[in-house]
């Protein structure tokens, strides 16, 4: 079998290419991916501006990042390579700050530890848009099918030729965050924090922002690419058992968690209850609208809360809805000069910052909301519900056999009920299969763009109804 007959193992999803380490995510395939990206940079004239490369705390991430740099250097492209594991938003900001032609982050974000990934960022620092990715994939295919081995330039030779520099990307990024939040005032607040860095790249960042004297405790701050004690480094309820217990045990005001590459935020209230991602984004929107007095569009994916629509109506701002993925959010944020854009994954982006999900800035804004109002997370949530009514939400993930994928999709295509749960419902297919009720409740079934999972989501006015809708979703999908 020649290369043209093989299935190309490099496929970009919702945010970059992710795969199992050693099965498809290998040094040879990373080199091919980097060579395809190099061709794109040269073709578009962006190569002359250089590239920023960062990486997370996963197994071999630093080595895969160096491999990427060697291939880009061999193509004559200058690389600023991070000296250490850094959050994805730090790399994204560096691309913008350095006026680079783009950036690469070696990370699989929230995926389990045996995964790694190759994220490409645009010159603006946001996720590479679909049309850019399509061209890069075309070049990757051509290289793969040709059977060629990408050239590499050794680090010593690249450095001697001025093509490779190792840089500390954190200071400019942290300095910029300090212009968006009054850190001096925030350091004077009485709020105590419990942090869960999930053994990821965000470890130590809140301490660096708020100072050594700020009352905070950090757990899982050491590097451990096995991500023990969790299914994956994703700040969702089931993975935060230790954080929730620690918040209650130590009596702190709030718990904050960051995922593997620190672009997603999880929040635990003062009672040890997980605050869902839909609640957090709605609270952050309310903070910007009410405390900061900002006005502008809200951008949400279809997996995000109907509470945002109600807030938009209350404050007289426009709201836009898009498919899942920050690559879909960022262009709308830029076009509309939006105050916030986000998705159900816990990734939120903000005006006057790089158009990228940023757990550190989201966390600082949440802390500032508490400091400005003198309220706990549960009290802030009560205030939100007083404006938009009570909303509950949950998501279930089901292992998705790719061999059965078409059968599941066919069942959902045919499913077009007029009623679900004894209520009228309308179906749409913006991203997956969504069923929306007259009161704003919704059920969504879609395949993950980053993992072999079928995701079923529901938001409604009670948890009992949410659970009923999730079961109906399983029945509709036949899983």
JOTA-V324337 format. One record per backbone hydrogen bond with DSSP energy under -0.5 kcal/mol. NH is the residue of the N-H (numbers start at 0). CO is the residue of the C=O. If there is no record, write none. Layout:
{{NH:CO} {NH:CO}}
This chain:
{{4:1} {5:1} {5:2} {10:8} {12:15} {13:448} {15:12} {16:117} {17:10} {17:15} {18:115} {20:113} {21:24} {22:19} {23:19} {24:19} {25:23} {29:25} {30:26} {31:27} {32:28} {33:29} {34:30} {35:31} {36:32} {37:33} {38:34} {39:35} {40:36} {41:37} {42:38} {43:39} {44:40} {44:41} {45:40} {46:40} {48:45} {49:46} {50:77} {51:101} {52:79} {53:103} {55:105} {60:57} {63:59} {64:60} {65:61} {66:62} {67:63} {68:64} {69:65} {70:66} {71:67} {72:68} {73:69} {74:70} {75:72} {76:71} {78:162} {79:50} {80:78} {80:164} {81:52} {82:166} {85:54} {87:260} {89:86} {90:86} {91:87} {92:88} {93:89} {94:90} {95:91} {96:92} {97:93} {98:95} {99:94} {100:49} {101:49} {102:120} {103:51} {104:118} {105:53} {106:104} {106:116} {110:107} {114:111} {115:18} {117:16} {118:104} {120:102} {121:125} {124:121} {127:119} {131:128} {132:128} {133:129} {134:130} {135:131} {136:132} {137:133} {138:134} {139:135} {140:136} {141:137} {142:138} {143:139} {144:140} {145:141} {146:142} {146:143} {147:142} {149:147} {152:69} {157:153} {158:154} {159:155} {160:156} {161:158} {162:157} {163:157} {164:78} {166:80} {166:164} {168:166} {172:168} {173:169} {174:170} {175:171} {176:172} {177:173} {178:175} {179:175} {179:176} {180:176} {182:180} {185:181} {186:182} {187:183} {187:184} {188:185} {192:214} {193:253} {194:216} {195:255} {196:218} {198:219} {199:196} {200:259} {202:199} {204:201} {207:203} {208:204} {209:205} {210:206} {213:210} {215:213} {216:192} {218:194} {223:198} {226:223} {229:226} {232:110} {233:231} {235:233} {238:235} {239:236} {243:239} {244:240} {245:241} {246:242} {247:243} {248:244} {249:245} {250:246} {251:246} {252:191} {253:191} {254:267} {255:193} {256:265} {257:195} {258:263} {259:232} {261:258} {264:345} {265:256} {266:274} {267:254} {268:272} {271:268} {274:266} {275:273} {279:275} {280:276} {281:277} {282:278} {283:279} {284:280} {285:281} {286:282} {287:283} {288:284} {289:285} {290:285} {290:286} {291:286} {293:287} {296:335} {297:317} {298:339} {299:319} {300:341} {301:321} {303:300} {307:304} {309:305} {310:306} {311:307} {312:308} {313:309} {314:310} {315:311} {316:311} {319:297} {321:299} {327:324} {328:324} {329:325} {331:327} {332:328} {333:329} {334:330} {335:331} {336:332} {337:332} {338:296} {339:296} {340:348} {341:298} {342:346} {345:342} {347:345} {348:340} {350:338} {352:349} {354:123} {355:353} {357:347} {358:261} {359:261} {361:357} {362:358} {363:359} {364:360} {365:361} {366:362} {367:363} {368:364} {369:365} {370:366} {371:367} {372:368} {373:369} {374:369} {376:252} {379:375} {380:376} {381:377} {382:378} {383:379} {384:380} {385:381} {386:382} {386:383} {387:383} {388:384} {391:459} {393:457} {395:455} {397:453} {399:451} {400:398} {401:399} {403:400} {404:401} {407:403} {408:404} {409:405} {410:406} {411:407} {412:408} {413:409} {414:410} {415:413} {419:422} {422:419} {424:417} {425:435} {427:433} {432:444} {433:427} {434:442} {435:425} {436:440} {437:423} {439:436} {441:458} {442:434} {443:456} {444:432} {445:454} {447:452} {452:450} {453:397} {454:445} {454:452} {455:395} {456:443} {457:393} {458:441} {459:391} {465:461} {466:462} {467:463} {468:464} {469:465} {470:466} {471:467} {472:468} {473:469} {474:470} {475:471} {476:472} {477:473} {478:473}}
